Amino acid sequence: MPSCWRIVPGQSLLHRGWDGACVLYNDLSGDTHLLSDDAMRLLLALRDGDVGADELAAPELADMLATLRQLHLIEPC
């Protein structure tokens, strides 16, 4: 699993959240995704450059990163 990730260029991360979940619009595919608050926080942290390589290499994030990659929201750097 790569230790460096970034938001796919062109994503604005337009989202709305409530009760522990977020709805996110994918600018590139036109799809709408239902994400956990944790997944949305991770996307925003990646956008803002607030996540270090050590954190991204943590095993507990591997599944979340893989899911976000499958949704074409992030990509390896």
Number of C-alpha atoms within 10 A of each C-alpha: 11 12 14 16 21 18 23 17 11 10 16 14 17 11 15 12 14 9 7 9 15 19 18 19 18 19 16 13 11 8 10 14 13 15 17 17 16 13 18 21 13 19 21 15 15 18 18 11 12 10 17 13 11 9 13 19 15 10 10 10 13 14 10 15 23 14 13 18 17 11 14 15 22 21 17 13 10
